[in-house]
Amino acid sequence: MKVLIIGAGLGGLCLAQGLRGSGIDVEVFERRHDRTVDLQGYGIHLNEAGCAALRASLPAAVWALIDERAGQAGATSGFYDQRLRRLTRIGNGAQGRRRSVGRSVLRDLLLTGLADDTVRWGKEFLRYEELPNGQVRAHFADGGHADGDLLVGADASNSRVRAQRLPQLRREDLGVISIAGRTAMTDEATAGLPRAILDGTPNSVVPAGPGWMFVCTWSGGPADGPYVVWAYIGSRAGFPDGVEERSGTELRDLVLSRIATWSPALTTLVRHGDPGSVAPVVLRSMPRLESWPSGNVTLLGDAAHNMTPMAGMGANTALRDAAALRRILLDVHAGHRALLAAVSSYEEEMRGWANAALAASRRNAESAGTTNRLARGTFRVLLRVADRVPAVKKAVFERPSS
Ligand SMILES: Cc1cc2nc3c(=O)[nH]c(=O)nc-3n(C[C@H](O)[C@H](O)[C@H](O)COP(=O)(O)OP(=O)(O)OC[C@H]3O[C@@H](n4cnc5c(N)ncnc54)[C@H](O)[C@@H]3O)c2cc1C
């Protein structure tokens, strides 16, 4: 069996590692020309499911490298009001402790042993073609092609594989914008912030009025040192026209104007933000995934279920998909299952957890972007009640995820 993977990102590389380690013939086609390009983005929080997927898929030595590099990000998430008074801190025991790792660092470690002989660089996928012999042929922008028994689209949110395989599946704009930036973690920039905000756990500032702020620290690398990521999230209607075209400095000033009445510690943090790091992100999400007839072209990760960053699930779900697809393909390799039946059962499993993650990330984005004061007030009351009544906290915020 020959597996072709489009995209050397987190999900595609995790699958490639797992298949290669099990003796399955696999090639990865990546549009970037080499591994040196730094990936955009900050850190990734790996939850229990993400770590388990990596452990199951990677050679022990590669997992050990990730385990060594990844920091601890606790098991809880904090909620504060705009004056940084605690609303509550929730922790989902079912998800266990999180690990934190830079997106580029993780991608580089996943390339260990693959970069030179399994990944084909500079191969931009254009389209595929079903061949009369039952195989599938991938065509690339350089005029080349490759044939395999299974084509896996791991080519992220604007997936061309998805566009051809499931053209009806399109991302939706949620009408919510996040302006994110990073601030070096100096004493001056973080003065007045509660210690619990600076311990690596994710934190949300939930004001009485519109807006929302996400705050989290990352240990960084030798070149950049520890930093704080902050993201101001709000309804698109509350931002000026053309906000996506503004410079980093203008965006940082815009956030400062929105949080002018919030805790001075938060305005200090944002004021010290590196303008080069400040960028807007329009929050988009795939709709709920309904079942589709399976074939020898399938999807994983953002290509199948691009979601907002508001639940910290995008990377974890991609890794979980990769581990599940590998497990099922091992059965095919061993002759225990037919390929199409195996792909169908992978897709069924994947839709289950992807739909749960899509729903959570959409709910969180819509809650952050709400302009409904009653809804916001009710949410804050719920957080305060949860802080005092453990049974409420458990029932509302700490249900085990699927
Ligand atoms: C810009 C950005 C920043 C992010 N930042 C964070 C973050 O800070 N924290 C977090 O938890 N999550 C973040 N995410 C989400 C998280 O990284 C993704 O959910 C996760 O990487 C999904 O893995 P994936 O394998 O599906 O896609 P990716 O890891 O994005 O990999 C997709 C790969 O496919 C390649 N590709 C795309 N099109 C083609 C083509 N036509 N031909 C060949 N190759 C192609 C891309 O170059 C890329 O290497 C970010 C996502 C993006 C896009």
The ligand as a Gaussian input file, in Angstrom:
#p B3LYP/6-31G(d) Opt

LIG

0 1
 C       -1.099000      30.857000      10.604000
 C       -1.577000      29.893000      11.674000
 C       -1.238000      30.099000      13.006000
 C       -1.679000      29.201000      14.009000
 N       -1.312000      29.412000      15.317000
 C       -1.729000      28.531000      16.267000
 C       -1.363000      28.701000      17.616000
 O       -0.656000      29.651000      17.964000
 N       -1.810000      27.791000      18.549000
 C       -2.583000      26.707000      18.182000
 O       -2.972000      25.878000      19.048000
 N       -2.948000      26.534000      16.925000
 C       -2.536000      27.410000      15.967000
 N       -2.910000      27.219000      14.701000
 C       -3.750000      26.074000      14.433000
 C       -2.942000      24.809000      14.387000
 O       -1.607000      25.106000      14.015000
 C       -3.603000      23.939000      13.372000
 O       -4.894000      23.553000      13.853000
 C       -2.774000      22.690000      13.108000
 O       -1.480000      23.065000      12.675000
 C       -3.492000      21.856000      12.077000
 O       -2.597000      20.923000      11.541000
 P       -2.694000      20.552000      10.020000
 O       -1.703000      19.456000       9.844000
 O       -4.105000      20.323000       9.653000
 O       -2.272000      21.858000       9.212000
 P       -0.909000      22.674000       9.229000
 O       -0.077000      22.330000      10.425000
 O       -1.267000      24.092000       9.002000
 O       -0.127000      22.116000       7.951000
 C       -0.617000      22.202000       6.641000
 C        0.551000      22.055000       5.680000
 O        0.026000      21.904000       4.363000
 C        0.825000      22.671000       3.471000
 N        0.033000      22.949000       2.284000
 C       -1.081000      23.733000       2.191000
 N       -1.544000      23.747000       0.917000
 C       -0.726000      22.941000       0.195000
 C       -0.699000      22.533000      -1.180000
 N       -1.607000      22.982000      -2.065000
 N        0.283000      21.691000      -1.581000
 C        1.204000      21.225000      -0.702000
 N        1.241000      21.585000       0.613000
 C        0.272000      22.423000       1.059000
 C        1.183000      23.896000       4.287000
 O        2.298000      24.582000       3.752000
 C        1.451000      23.278000       5.661000
 O        2.799000      22.889000       5.791000
 C       -2.482000      28.101000      13.672000
 C       -2.810000      27.897000      12.326000
 C       -2.350000      28.769000      11.322000
 C       -2.698000      28.519000       9.864000

